[in-house]
Amino acid sequence: MFCLLLLLLQYILKKKLYASLNASCAQLLADIQKANPDEDPLFASVESSSTLAIVIKRIVGHRFQRVWVIDPTNGSNKPIGVVSLTDILRVLS
């Protein structure tokens, strides 16, 4: 979760969105995605039920080092973990 907060803070400072510092992370992410639909996402996520193939496609497709695992069961999409390229290589080796 700390990495996500750092990404959001970097984005706020880069875009000079200082008024957004009072918003929740969820609200800030929604505002960013709504304002910049064509821009690459700040992070990639997969559901907890996703297969390894989906995780790899998401990492490769967005050129990220890791994806957040979210829990969609209660509708809040809270992050519950992270899968990194290192994790995948450990499993496949």
N, CA, C and O atoms as a GROMACS GRO file, in nm:
protein
  372
    1MET      N    1   0.081  -0.119   0.000
    1MET     CA    2   0.000   0.000   0.000
    1MET      C    3   0.086   0.126   0.000
    1MET      O    4   0.050   0.227  -0.059
    2PHE      N    5   0.202   0.117   0.067
    2PHE     CA    6   0.291   0.232   0.075
    2PHE      C    7   0.338   0.274  -0.064
    2PHE      O    8   0.348   0.393  -0.094
    3CYS      N    9   0.368   0.175  -0.152
    3CYS     CA   10   0.413   0.205  -0.288
    3CYS      C   11   0.306   0.280  -0.366
    3CYS      O   12   0.336   0.373  -0.441
    4LEU      N   13   0.181   0.241  -0.348
    4LEU     CA   14   0.070   0.309  -0.415
    4LEU      C   15   0.061   0.454  -0.369
    4LEU      O   16   0.038   0.544  -0.451
    5LEU      N   17   0.078   0.477  -0.241
    5LEU     CA   18   0.073   0.614  -0.190
    5LEU      C   19   0.186   0.698  -0.247
    5LEU      O   20   0.166   0.816  -0.278
    6LEU      N   21   0.304   0.639  -0.261
    6LEU     CA   22   0.416   0.712  -0.322
    6LEU      C   23   0.388   0.746  -0.468
    6LEU      O   24   0.419   0.857  -0.513
    7LEU      N   25   0.330   0.652  -0.541
    7LEU     CA   26   0.294   0.678  -0.681
    7LEU      C   27   0.195   0.793  -0.692
    7LEU      O   28   0.209   0.881  -0.777
    8LEU      N   29   0.096   0.792  -0.605
    8LEU     CA   30  -0.005   0.899  -0.608
    8LEU      C   31   0.058   1.033  -0.572
    8LEU      O   32   0.027   1.134  -0.635
    9LEU      N   33   0.144   1.036  -0.472
    9LEU     CA   34   0.209   1.160  -0.433
    9LEU      C   35   0.297   1.214  -0.546
    9LEU      O   36   0.296   1.334  -0.573
   10GLN      N   37   0.372   1.126  -0.612
   10GLN     CA   38   0.454   1.169  -0.726
   10GLN      C   39   0.367   1.229  -0.836
   10GLN      O   40   0.403   1.331  -0.895
   11TYR      N   41   0.254   1.167  -0.863
   11TYR     CA   42   0.164   1.216  -0.968
   11TYR      C   43   0.107   1.352  -0.930
   11TYR      O   44   0.102   1.443  -1.013
   12ILE      N   45   0.066   1.368  -0.804
   12ILE     CA   46   0.011   1.495  -0.758
   12ILE      C   47   0.114   1.607  -0.773
   12ILE      O   48   0.081   1.715  -0.821
   13LEU      N   49   0.237   1.580  -0.733
   13LEU     CA   50   0.340   1.682  -0.742
   13LEU      C   51   0.377   1.712  -0.887
   13LEU      O   52   0.399   1.828  -0.922
   14LYS      N   53   0.383   1.610  -0.971
   14LYS     CA   54   0.417   1.629  -1.112
   14LYS      C   55   0.312   1.713  -1.184
   14LYS      O   56   0.346   1.801  -1.263
   15LYS      N   57   0.184   1.686  -1.157
   15LYS     CA   58   0.074   1.756  -1.224
   15LYS      C   59   0.027   1.880  -1.148
   15LYS      O   60  -0.064   1.950  -1.192
   16LYS      N   61   0.090   1.907  -1.032
   16LYS     CA   62   0.055   2.024  -0.950
   16LYS      C   63  -0.093   2.022  -0.909
   16LYS      O   64  -0.162   2.124  -0.918
   17LEU      N   65  -0.139   1.908  -0.864
   17LEU     CA   66  -0.277   1.890  -0.818
   17LEU      C   67  -0.283   1.897  -0.666
   17LEU      O   68  -0.331   1.805  -0.600
   18TYR      N   69  -0.234   2.007  -0.610
   18TYR     CA   70  -0.219   2.018  -0.466
   18TYR      C   71  -0.352   2.010  -0.391
   18TYR      O   72  -0.355   1.966  -0.276
   19ALA      N   73  -0.460   2.052  -0.452
   19ALA     CA   74  -0.591   2.045  -0.387
   19ALA      C   75  -0.633   1.900  -0.364
   19ALA      O   76  -0.716   1.872  -0.277
   20SER      N   77  -0.576   1.808  -0.440
   20SER     CA   78  -0.610   1.667  -0.428
   20SER      C   79  -0.549   1.601  -0.305
   20SER      O   80  -0.582   1.486  -0.274
   21LEU      N   81  -0.461   1.670  -0.236
   21LEU     CA   82  -0.397   1.610  -0.119
   21LEU      C   83  -0.496   1.579  -0.008
   21LEU      O   84  -0.469   1.497   0.080
   22ASN      N   85  -0.612   1.644  -0.010
   22ASN     CA   86  -0.714   1.618   0.092
   22ASN      C   87  -0.809   1.505   0.053
   22ASN      O   88  -0.891   1.464   0.135
   23ALA      N   89  -0.800   1.455  -0.068
   23ALA     CA   90  -0.891   1.350  -0.116
   23ALA      C   91  -0.842   1.213  -0.070
   23ALA      O   92  -0.724   1.195  -0.040
   24SER      N   93  -0.933   1.117  -0.064
   24SER     CA   94  -0.894   0.979  -0.034
   24SER      C   95  -0.821   0.922  -0.155
   24SER      O   96  -0.834   0.973  -0.266
   25CYS      N   97  -0.745   0.816  -0.133
   25CYS     CA   98  -0.673   0.752  -0.244
   25CYS      C   99  -0.770   0.704  -0.351
   25CYS      O  100  -0.745   0.721  -0.471
   26ALA      N  101  -0.880   0.643  -0.308
   26ALA     CA  102  -0.979   0.592  -0.404
   26ALA      C  103  -1.037   0.705  -0.488
   26ALA      O  104  -1.053   0.692  -0.609
   27GLN      N  105  -1.069   0.817  -0.423
   27GLN     CA  106  -1.125   0.932  -0.495
   27GLN      C  107  -1.022   0.991  -0.590
   27GLN      O  108  -1.055   1.028  -0.703
   28LEU      N  109  -0.900   1.001  -0.545
   28LEU     CA  110  -0.793   1.055  -0.629
   28LEU      C  111  -0.771   0.969  -0.753
   28LEU      O  112  -0.758   1.022  -0.863
   29LEU      N  113  -0.766   0.837  -0.735
   29LEU     CA  114  -0.749   0.748  -0.850
   29LEU      C  115  -0.864   0.760  -0.948
   29LEU      O  116  -0.844   0.762  -1.069
   30ALA      N  117  -0.986   0.769  -0.896
   30ALA     CA  118  -1.103   0.785  -0.984
   30ALA      C  119  -1.095   0.916  -1.061
   30ALA      O  120  -1.125   0.919  -1.180
   31ASP      N  121  -1.056   1.023  -0.993
   31ASP     CA  122  -1.044   1.154  -1.059
   31ASP      C  123  -0.935   1.153  -1.167
   31ASP      O  124  -0.954   1.209  -1.274
   32ILE      N  125  -0.824   1.088  -1.137
   32ILE     CA  126  -0.713   1.081  -1.234
   32ILE      C  127  -0.756   1.004  -1.357
   32ILE      O  128  -0.731   1.047  -1.470
   33GLN      N  129  -0.821   0.889  -1.337
   33GLN     CA  130  -0.864   0.809  -1.451
   33GLN      C  131  -0.972   0.880  -1.532
   33GLN      O  132  -0.975   0.867  -1.655
   34LYS      N  133  -1.059   0.954  -1.467
   34LYS     CA  134  -1.165   1.025  -1.537
   34LYS      C  135  -1.107   1.143  -1.618
   34LYS      O  136  -1.151   1.169  -1.730
   35ALA      N  137  -1.010   1.212  -1.561
   35ALA     CA  138  -0.951   1.329  -1.626
   35ALA      C  139  -0.855   1.291  -1.739
   35ALA      O  140  -0.835   1.369  -1.832
   36ASN      N  141  -0.796   1.172  -1.730
   36ASN     CA  142  -0.694   1.131  -1.828
   36ASN      C  143  -0.723   0.991  -1.880
   36ASN      O  144  -0.643   0.900  -1.856
   37PRO      N  145  -0.832   0.971  -1.951
   37PRO     CA  146  -0.867   0.835  -1.995
   37PRO      C  147  -0.768   0.776  -2.095
   37PRO      O  148  -0.757   0.654  -2.105
   38ASP      N  149  -0.696   0.860  -2.169
   38ASP     CA  150  -0.603   0.810  -2.270
   38ASP      C  151  -0.462   0.788  -2.216
   38ASP      O  152  -0.378   0.729  -2.284
   39GLU      N  153  -0.437   0.834  -2.095
   39GLU     CA  154  -0.304   0.823  -2.036
   39GLU      C  155  -0.283   0.684  -1.980
   39GLU      O  156  -0.378   0.620  -1.934
   40ASP      N  157  -0.159   0.637  -1.982
   40ASP     CA  158  -0.128   0.507  -1.922
   40ASP      C  159  -0.166   0.510  -1.775
   40ASP      O  160  -0.152   0.614  -1.710
   41PRO      N  161  -0.212   0.398  -1.722
   41PRO     CA  162  -0.249   0.396  -1.580
   41PRO      C  163  -0.126   0.409  -1.491
   41PRO      O  164  -0.014   0.379  -1.532
   42LEU      N  165  -0.149   0.454  -1.367
   42LEU     CA  166  -0.040   0.466  -1.271
   42LEU      C  167   0.005   0.330  -1.221
   42LEU      O  168   0.121   0.312  -1.184
   43PHE      N  169  -0.087   0.236  -1.220
   43PHE     CA  170  -0.056   0.101  -1.173
   43PHE      C  171  -0.151   0.003  -1.240
   43PHE      O  172  -0.254   0.042  -1.295
   44ALA      N  173  -0.116  -0.122  -1.235
   44ALA     CA  174  -0.203  -0.227  -1.291
   44ALA      C  175  -0.254  -0.312  -1.176
   44ALA      O  176  -0.186  -0.329  -1.074
   45SER      N  177  -0.374  -0.366  -1.193
   45SER     CA  178  -0.429  -0.452  -1.089
   45SER      C  179  -0.496  -0.574  -1.151
   45SER      O  180  -0.536  -0.573  -1.268
   46VAL      N  181  -0.506  -0.678  -1.072
   46VAL     CA  182  -0.576  -0.801  -1.110
   46VAL      C  183  -0.663  -0.842  -0.992
   46VAL      O  184  -0.637  -0.806  -0.877
   47GLU      N  185  -0.767  -0.918  -1.021
   47GLU     CA  186  -0.851  -0.969  -0.914
   47GLU      C  187  -0.783  -1.089  -0.848
   47GLU      O  188  -0.697  -1.154  -0.907
   48SER      N  189  -0.823  -1.116  -0.725
   48SER     CA  190  -0.762  -1.227  -0.651
   48SER      C  191  -0.787  -1.362  -0.717
   48SER      O  192  -0.714  -1.457  -0.690
   49SER      N  193  -0.887  -1.372  -0.802
   49SER     CA  194  -0.917  -1.498  -0.871
   49SER      C  195  -0.847  -1.510  -1.007
   49SER      O  196  -0.868  -1.608  -1.078
   50SER      N  197  -0.767  -1.412  -1.045
   50SER     CA  198  -0.700  -1.412  -1.175
   50SER      C  199  -0.597  -1.523  -1.186
   50SER      O  200  -0.534  -1.562  -1.087
   51THR      N  201  -0.581  -1.573  -1.307
   51THR     CA  202  -0.481  -1.677  -1.333
   51THR      C  203  -0.343  -1.614  -1.349
   51THR      O  204  -0.331  -1.493  -1.366
   52LEU      N  205  -0.241  -1.697  -1.344
   52LEU     CA  206  -0.104  -1.648  -1.364
   52LEU      C  207  -0.088  -1.589  -1.503
   52LEU      O  208  -0.016  -1.491  -1.520
   53ALA      N  209  -0.155  -1.646  -1.603
   53ALA     CA  210  -0.147  -1.593  -1.740
   53ALA      C  211  -0.201  -1.450  -1.746
   53ALA      O  212  -0.143  -1.365  -1.814
   54ILE      N  213  -0.310  -1.424  -1.677
   54ILE     CA  214  -0.366  -1.288  -1.676
   54ILE      C  215  -0.272  -1.192  -1.607
   54ILE      O  216  -0.253  -1.079  -1.653
   55VAL      N  217  -0.212  -1.236  -1.497
   55VAL     CA  218  -0.116  -1.151  -1.425
   55VAL      C  219   0.002  -1.115  -1.516
   55VAL      O  220   0.042  -0.999  -1.522
   56ILE      N  221   0.055  -1.214  -1.586
   56ILE     CA  222   0.170  -1.190  -1.675
   56ILE      C  223   0.130  -1.096  -1.789
   56ILE      O  224   0.205  -1.005  -1.822
   57LYS      N  225   0.012  -1.117  -1.849
   57LYS     CA  226  -0.035  -1.028  -1.955
   57LYS      C  227  -0.047  -0.884  -1.906
   57LYS      O  228  -0.010  -0.791  -1.978
   58ARG      N  229  -0.096  -0.866  -1.786
   58ARG     CA  230  -0.113  -0.731  -1.732
   58ARG      C  231   0.022  -0.664  -1.708
   58ARG      O  232   0.039  -0.547  -1.739
   59ILE      N  233   0.117  -0.740  -1.653
   59ILE     CA  234   0.251  -0.684  -1.628
   59ILE      C  235   0.318  -0.647  -1.759
   59ILE      O  236   0.373  -0.538  -1.773
   60VAL      N  237   0.314  -0.738  -1.855
   60VAL     CA  238   0.380  -0.714  -1.985
   60VAL      C  239   0.307  -0.604  -2.062
   60VAL      O  240   0.372  -0.518  -2.122
   61GLY      N  241   0.176  -0.607  -2.060
   61GLY     CA  242   0.097  -0.509  -2.135
   61GLY      C  243   0.118  -0.366  -2.089
   61GLY      O  244   0.116  -0.273  -2.171
   62HIS      N  245   0.139  -0.347  -1.959
   62HIS     CA  246   0.158  -0.211  -1.906
   62HIS      C  247   0.305  -0.179  -1.880
   62HIS      O  248   0.339  -0.067  -1.841
   63ARG      N  249   0.392  -0.279  -1.902
   63ARG     CA  250   0.536  -0.262  -1.879
   63ARG      C  251   0.566  -0.221  -1.734
   63ARG      O  252   0.647  -0.133  -1.709
   64PHE      N  253   0.498  -0.288  -1.641
   64PHE     CA  254   0.521  -0.264  -1.499
   64PHE      C  255   0.606  -0.375  -1.442
   64PHE      O  256   0.623  -0.480  -1.504
   65GLN      N  257   0.659  -0.353  -1.324
   65GLN     CA  258   0.736  -0.453  -1.252
   65GLN      C  259   0.648  -0.535  -1.159
   65GLN      O  260   0.687  -0.643  -1.114
   66ARG      N  261   0.527  -0.483  -1.130
   66ARG     CA  262   0.437  -0.553  -1.038
   66ARG      C  263   0.294  -0.513  -1.065
   66ARG      O  264   0.266  -0.410  -1.126
   67VAL      N  265   0.201  -0.597  -1.018
   67VAL     CA  266   0.058  -0.564  -1.025
   67VAL      C  267  -0.001  -0.579  -0.885
   67VAL      O  268   0.042  -0.664  -0.807
   68TRP      N  269  -0.099  -0.498  -0.856
   68TRP     CA  270  -0.171  -0.506  -0.730
   68TRP      C  271  -0.280  -0.610  -0.743
   68TRP      O  272  -0.348  -0.618  -0.845
   69VAL      N  273  -0.298  -0.689  -0.639
   69VAL     CA  274  -0.407  -0.786  -0.633
   69VAL      C  275  -0.518  -0.723  -0.551
   69VAL      O  276  -0.497  -0.680  -0.438
   70ILE      N  277  -0.638  -0.717  -0.610
   70ILE     CA  278  -0.751  -0.654  -0.542
   70ILE      C  279  -0.858  -0.757  -0.508
   70ILE      O  280  -0.869  -0.862  -0.572
   71ASP      N  281  -0.937  -0.725  -0.408
   71ASP     CA  282  -1.046  -0.812  -0.365
   71ASP      C  283  -1.178  -0.748  -0.408
   71ASP      O  284  -1.223  -0.652  -0.347
   72PRO      N  285  -1.240  -0.801  -0.514
   72PRO     CA  286  -1.363  -0.740  -0.566
   72PRO      C  287  -1.491  -0.786  -0.495
   72PRO      O  288  -1.600  -0.746  -0.533
   73THR      N  289  -1.478  -0.871  -0.393
   73THR     CA  290  -1.597  -0.935  -0.335
   73THR      C  291  -1.695  -0.838  -0.271
   73THR      O  292  -1.816  -0.858  -0.279
   74ASN      N  293  -1.645  -0.734  -0.207
   74ASN     CA  294  -1.737  -0.642  -0.141
   74ASN      C  295  -1.757  -0.511  -0.217
   74ASN      O  296  -1.818  -0.418  -0.166
   75GLY      N  297  -1.704  -0.504  -0.338
   75GLY     CA  298  -1.723  -0.386  -0.422
   75GLY      C  299  -1.626  -0.273  -0.396
   75GLY      O  300  -1.630  -0.172  -0.466
   76SER      N  301  -1.539  -0.287  -0.299
   76SER     CA  302  -1.447  -0.177  -0.267
   76SER      C  303  -1.316  -0.187  -0.343
   76SER      O  304  -1.242  -0.088  -0.352
   77ASN      N  305  -1.286  -0.304  -0.400
   77ASN     CA  306  -1.161  -0.325  -0.475
   77ASN      C  307  -1.037  -0.287  -0.395
   77ASN      O  308  -0.945  -0.226  -0.449
   78LYS      N  309  -1.036  -0.322  -0.268
   78LYS     CA  310  -0.920  -0.292  -0.184
   78LYS      C  311  -0.802  -0.380  -0.222
   78LYS      O  312  -0.820  -0.498  -0.250
   79PRO      N  313  -0.681  -0.322  -0.224
   79PRO     CA  314  -0.564  -0.404  -0.253
   79PRO      C  315  -0.537  -0.499  -0.137
   79PRO      O  316  -0.541  -0.460  -0.020
   80ILE      N  317  -0.510  -0.625  -0.171
   80ILE     CA  318  -0.482  -0.724  -0.068
   80ILE      C  319  -0.342  -0.784  -0.085
   80ILE      O  320  -0.298  -0.864  -0.002
   81GLY      N  321  -0.273  -0.746  -0.191
   81GLY     CA  322  -0.139  -0.798  -0.213
   81GLY      C  323  -0.078  -0.746  -0.341
   81GLY      O  324  -0.139  -0.668  -0.414
   82VAL      N  325   0.044  -0.789  -0.365
   82VAL     CA  326   0.120  -0.747  -0.484
   82VAL      C  327   0.188  -0.870  -0.542
   82VAL      O  328   0.238  -0.955  -0.468
   83VAL      N  329   0.190  -0.881  -0.676
   83VAL     CA  330   0.265  -0.985  -0.745
   83VAL      C  331   0.369  -0.914  -0.831
   83VAL      O  332   0.334  -0.828  -0.914
   84SER      N  333   0.495  -0.948  -0.812
   84SER     CA  334   0.602  -0.885  -0.888
   84SER      C  335   0.659  -0.981  -0.992
   84SER      O  336   0.631  -1.101  -0.990
   85LEU      N  337   0.738  -0.927  -1.082
   85LEU     CA  338   0.807  -1.013  -1.180
   85LEU      C  339   0.897  -1.113  -1.110
   85LEU      O  340   0.909  -1.228  -1.154
   86THR      N  341   0.960  -1.071  -1.002
   86THR     CA  342   1.046  -1.162  -0.926
   86THR      C  343   0.966  -1.278  -0.870
   86THR      O  344   1.013  -1.392  -0.871
   87ASP      N  345   0.845  -1.250  -0.820
   87ASP     CA  346   0.758  -1.358  -0.769
   87ASP      C  347   0.726  -1.459  -0.879
   87ASP      O  348   0.730  -1.580  -0.856
   88ILE      N  349   0.695  -1.408  -0.996
   88ILE     CA  350   0.659  -1.496  -1.108
   88ILE      C  351   0.780  -1.581  -1.149
   88ILE      O  352   0.767  -1.701  -1.173
   89LEU      N  353   0.898  -1.519  -1.158
   89LEU     CA  354   1.018  -1.594  -1.195
   89LEU      C  355   1.050  -1.701  -1.092
   89LEU      O  356   1.096  -1.810  -1.129
   90ARG      N  357   1.027  -1.673  -0.964
   90ARG     CA  358   1.050  -1.773  -0.860
   90ARG      C  359   0.959  -1.893  -0.878
   90ARG      O  360   1.002  -2.007  -0.861
   91VAL      N  361   0.833  -1.868  -0.912
   91VAL     CA  362   0.736  -1.976  -0.931
   91VAL      C  363   0.773  -2.060  -1.054
   91VAL      O  364   0.762  -2.182  -1.052
   92LEU      N  365   0.816  -1.994  -1.160
   92LEU     CA  366   0.844  -2.064  -1.285
   92LEU      C  367   0.980  -2.132  -1.289
   92LEU      O  368   1.004  -2.217  -1.375
   93SER      N  369   1.069  -2.098  -1.196
   93SER     CA  370   1.204  -2.157  -1.201
   93SER      C  371   1.212  -2.288  -1.125
   93SER      O  372   1.319  -2.349  -1.120
   0.00000   0.00000   0.00000
